[in-house]
């Protein structure tokens, strides 16, 4: 399991802790925009993004992606509200 002892570790190098890729700015995140297919032919970008914290192994580049606390709270609210 990559998460242990309050850290995130590489599955290829279990002794190596992954580093967060946020340019050492704790208030920054990576974001992926939502898109939909229009008539099955072209992408239309939607007005919705999801934030992610991305962690990487400095030895091999293995990556783990986790929702930051803000996105996790939104997900928990949707689950409690019975939304899919």
Phi, psi and omega in degrees: 000128183295329180267128174198148178049045179062022177225169177240124188241154182289137176286336178273332180228081188304341179271353184260121178280138179286151180253137178286139182260075179230024178056031180059028176242102188299341180267011180254156182217164167267149181226143175239129181275147176278140178223159175225157177274135177255119182055026178067013187238322184226160179272141172239123180283132180265164180271056180210131175232153175243133180272148178219147165260129181247129180243140182225150176279127179288349181267317187235351179086006176304140185235140171238138180240130180229149172287138174286167184307323181297315180289324179297320177298317178299317178298315179298321178295320179295319180294316179295327180279359178078016180273147179290000000 
